Every structure is written in structure tokens, then in C-alpha cells.
């Protein structure tokens, strides 16, 4: 029996899939239970992931950034966000999958993704930037480039250790342009981060990017705190 080349490729893919299921069975990222197919969460945990509407984040009196989020900042997604503390890059890819699966980016036109940068000292300790990993994965799925337009020029304290009123001051002037922004005039730019609580970090990042005179600036996060 002769197997056509195209059919052979399908057969090999199926064999690879079954071997992978045996050697590395998929497990839920939250409750760690085994699953029959590869997904971020099992069906029970997936029911706890509730979609949220986009929100407008005011930058100035005339400038607003629309923030899209996969879900609210609560379990089961909280554990994936906090996994950056122990250098879990795989959790970043799972967060990107959560954003993609939520459909919050469906129909959005984007020219480039801009990850919110870490200060170099913090990135050296952690080994990676969670926002950059999310952006790279989303960039592949959207078919758009990831542009490192921002530089974190100020070492700030962890926002989670501060009150809501202290957070804007903590990140004030924390970012600067990493390169000439003129090439992005008239472009639709989307900031990428793992989580938004008060919006202070995204606001400061967007303030720098508006100097490029883009057509629009929006943002996407895996989760945002519901006030």
C-alpha cells in the first residue's frame, strides 16, 4: 500500500500527538489535574475564568488608551501571573494563550506590540520579562512585530508593595524611548503587560509612546483588577 505524502504527514502528526500525550500528559495550570487534551485550564477551572469588558484608561484630558483583558485578576489566572517570581517562562506562554483564547483581540487592528519593560536589574534576577514573552507569543499568532520601543530608565519599587495612591508616583518618569519613535507615527500601537491594577504603569508607558504621534495606542493584559 502506498501512502500519499500529504496523508503521511497527517499520520505522523497523529503519532507525535499520541506519543506526547503518553510521555508528557497535559495538566491543568491551576489545579494540576490531568486532561485529555492540551489546554491551559481544565473544564472545571475554565468555568472560573470570566471575560471582562474593555476599559478606557485616561492618559491626558484628550488622550485615552483602551485596555483589553482576558479576565479579571483572580484565580485561576493569578497563579500564572505570580509564577514570574520563580522564573516560569512557560506560565508566560500560558498567559498569552489565555489572552488569545478569550477573544479580546478578535478584530483588533495592530501594527506592532510593545511590551512594558523591566528595569535591567530586575530582569537580570528574574531571567526574563513576562510582558515580553507574552508579546512575542501574541505577535506570532497575530502576525505582527514586537517592537522594544520603551526603556525602563528608573528602578522602581514593586507596585504590589504600595498603596494605590503611591503607585503613580512610584512609576512617574520610569520610562523613556528606547529608539527613535518617528517611524511609528500613524501606526496602531498596542502595549502588552501581564496585569493591570490601578493602570499607573500603563499610563506612564503610554505617555512616552504618544510622542510618536501614533494613530492609536491600546493595551492588552492577561488580567485586570476590577475596581
C-alpha positions as semicolon CSV with decimal commas, in nm:
position;residue;x (nm);y (nm);z (nm)
1;X;0,000;0,000;0,000
2;X;0,132;0,342;-0,100
3;X;0,065;0,635;0,134
4;X;0,043;0,976;-0,028
5;X;0,294;1,234;0,106
6;X;0,021;1,460;0,243
7;X;-0,152;1,169;0,416
8;X;0,180;1,051;0,557
9;X;0,232;1,392;0,718
10;X;-0,110;1,372;0,887
11;X;-0,034;1,022;1,014
12;X;0,299;1,131;1,158
13;X;0,136;1,426;1,331
14;X;-0,118;1,194;1,494
15;X;0,155;0,956;1,610
16;X;0,351;1,250;1,754
17;X;0,036;1,374;1,931
18;X;-0,031;1,035;2,095
19;X;0,333;0,985;2,196
20;X;0,334;1,332;2,352
21;X;0,016;1,254;2,546
22;X;0,181;0,942;2,690
23;X;0,523;1,092;2,770
24;X;0,400;1,435;2,878
25;X;0,029;1,425;2,960
26;X;-0,137;1,767;2,976
27;X;-0,218;1,901;3,321
28;X;-0,426;2,197;3,432
29;X;-0,214;2,504;3,508
30;X;-0,420;2,573;3,821
31;X;-0,541;2,252;3,988
32;X;-0,275;2,027;3,827
33;X;-0,526;1,760;3,727
34;X;-0,464;1,552;3,413
35;X;-0,655;1,649;3,099
36;X;-0,747;1,464;2,782
37;X;-0,626;1,745;2,555
38;X;-0,376;2,028;2,573
39;X;-0,523;2,345;2,717
40;X;-0,425;2,594;2,985
41;X;-0,704;2,503;3,228
42;X;-0,928;2,202;3,279
43;X;-1,300;2,239;3,216
44;X;-1,375;2,300;3,585
45;X;-1,113;2,575;3,622
46;X;-1,206;2,722;3,283
47;X;-1,552;2,795;3,420
48;X;-1,391;3,029;3,674
49;X;-1,233;3,242;3,401
50;X;-1,488;3,513;3,334
51;X;-1,448;3,760;3,049
52;X;-1,435;4,132;3,123
53;X;-1,517;4,430;2,905
54;X;-1,251;4,669;2,782
55;X;-1,190;4,983;2,984
56;X;-1,069;5,330;2,891
57;X;-0,755;5,445;3,071
58;X;-0,720;5,826;3,060
59;X;-0,366;5,949;2,989
60;X;-0,435;6,320;2,944
61;X;-0,752;6,523;2,905
62;X;-0,752;6,438;2,533
63;X;-0,577;6,101;2,521
64;X;-0,721;5,767;2,629
65;X;-0,591;5,413;2,596
66;X;-0,835;5,123;2,562
67;X;-0,723;4,830;2,776
68;X;-0,830;4,478;2,677
69;X;-0,804;4,189;2,924
70;X;-0,863;3,817;2,911
71;X;-1,023;3,808;3,255
72;X;-1,032;3,968;3,599
73;X;-0,739;3,945;3,839
74;X;-0,837;3,641;4,042
75;X;-0,778;3,268;4,042
76;X;-0,715;3,066;3,840
77;X;-0,514;3,320;3,638
78;X;-0,348;3,487;3,940
79;X;-0,118;3,189;3,994
80;X;0,013;3,214;3,637
81;X;0,087;3,584;3,678
82;X;0,272;3,533;4,007
83;X;0,475;3,247;3,855
84;X;0,716;3,510;3,717
85;X;0,860;3,530;4,070
86;X;1,013;3,187;4,028
87;X;1,116;3,234;3,666
88;X;0,841;3,031;3,499
89;X;0,859;3,123;3,131
90;X;0,601;2,856;3,048
91;X;0,346;3,046;3,257
92;X;0,400;3,349;3,032
93;X;0,315;3,140;2,725
94;X;0,004;3,015;2,903
95;X;-0,099;3,373;2,979
96;X;-0,063;3,457;2,610
97;X;-0,283;3,157;2,529
98;X;-0,543;3,282;2,778
99;X;-0,546;3,622;2,608
100;X;-0,579;3,463;2,266
101;X;-0,848;3,216;2,369
102;X;-1,054;3,489;2,537
103;X;-1,113;3,655;2,200
104;X;-1,048;4,002;2,341
105;X;-0,816;4,076;2,046
106;X;-1,053;3,949;1,779
107;X;-1,095;4,205;1,504
108;X;-0,841;4,450;1,652
109;X;-0,603;4,606;1,405
110;X;-0,250;4,627;1,542
111;X;0,071;4,732;1,365
112;X;0,309;4,641;1,647
113;X;0,315;4,511;2,003
114;X;0,519;4,694;2,267
115;X;0,596;4,501;2,587
116;X;0,622;4,702;2,909
117;X;0,991;4,669;3,000
118;X;1,151;4,573;3,330
119;X;1,449;4,756;3,477
120;X;1,763;4,568;3,373
121;X;1,847;4,474;3,733
122;X;1,508;4,311;3,787
123;X;1,523;4,130;3,456
124;X;1,872;4,002;3,538
125;X;1,742;3,848;3,861
126;X;1,427;3,704;3,705
127;X;1,595;3,596;3,381
128;X;1,317;3,717;3,152
129;X;1,043;3,975;3,112
130;X;0,696;3,823;3,138
131;X;0,541;4,101;2,928
132;X;0,795;4,042;2,651
133;X;0,730;3,667;2,647
134;X;0,356;3,730;2,623
135;X;0,409;3,984;2,344
136;X;0,632;3,750;2,144
137;X;0,374;3,471;2,159
138;X;0,086;3,704;2,069
139;X;0,296;3,851;1,787
140;X;0,329;3,505;1,630
141;X;-0,045;3,447;1,648
142;X;-0,138;3,792;1,521
143;X;0,135;3,803;1,258
144;X;0,271;4,137;1,379
145;X;0,610;4,251;1,502
146;X;0,718;4,310;1,861
147;X;0,890;4,646;1,897
148;X;1,101;4,722;2,209
149;X;1,024;5,094;2,194
150;X;1,048;5,157;2,567
151;X;1,334;5,156;2,815
152;X;1,280;5,139;3,190
153;X;1,523;5,407;3,299
154;X;1,418;5,417;3,663
155;X;1,440;5,132;3,912
156;X;1,107;5,136;4,092
157;X;0,968;4,954;4,391
158;X;0,724;4,670;4,336
159;X;0,381;4,819;4,277
160;X;0,216;4,546;4,483
161;X;0,402;4,670;4,792
162;X;0,249;5,018;4,759
163;X;-0,091;5,169;4,820
164;X;-0,299;5,279;4,522
165;X;-0,215;5,644;4,592
166;X;0,161;5,572;4,600
167;X;0,177;5,380;4,273
168;X;0,155;5,671;4,025
169;X;0,444;5,850;4,198
170;X;0,649;5,529;4,204
171;X;0,641;5,488;3,823
172;X;0,647;5,859;3,735
173;X;0,909;5,912;3,461
174;X;1,007;5,545;3,488
175;X;1,011;5,501;3,108
176;X;1,190;5,663;2,820
177;X;1,202;5,598;2,446
178;X;1,441;5,314;2,359
179;X;1,477;5,434;1,999
180;X;1,355;5,699;1,758
181;X;0,975;5,690;1,767
182;X;0,915;5,885;1,446
183;X;0,895;5,564;1,241
184;X;0,580;5,471;1,431
185;X;0,385;5,786;1,350
186;X;0,039;5,695;1,225
187;X;0,070;5,335;1,349
188;X;-0,168;5,142;1,574
189;X;0,044;5,050;1,876
190;X;-0,058;4,801;2,143
191;X;0,113;4,787;2,483
192;X;0,143;4,442;2,642
193;X;0,167;4,359;3,012
194;X;0,065;4,070;3,235
195;X;-0,170;4,256;3,469
196;X;-0,327;4,596;3,528
197;X;-0,432;4,705;3,876
198;X;-0,450;5,085;3,904
199;X;-0,324;5,145;3,550
200;X;-0,034;5,363;3,668
201;X;0,233;5,162;3,482
202;X;0,043;5,150;3,153
203;X;-0,036;5,520;3,182
204;X;0,332;5,615;3,215
205;X;0,433;5,383;2,930
206;X;0,163;5,522;2,701
207;X;0,259;5,879;2,785
208;X;0,604;5,821;2,632
209;X;0,464;5,645;2,323
210;X;0,222;5,927;2,244
211;X;0,527;6,133;2,148
212;X;0,541;5,918;1,832
213;X;0,205;6,063;1,722
214;X;0,059;5,718;1,653
215;X;-0,284;5,663;1,504
216;X;-0,382;5,491;1,828
217;X;-0,245;5,331;2,142
218;X;-0,423;5,045;2,311
219;X;-0,313;4,786;2,565
220;X;-0,376;4,420;2,640
221;X;-0,319;4,235;2,966
222;X;-0,391;3,884;3,083
223;X;-0,593;4,017;3,376
224;X;-0,704;4,345;3,525
225;X;-0,826;4,430;3,871
226;X;-1,195;4,509;3,886
227;X;-1,241;4,822;4,094
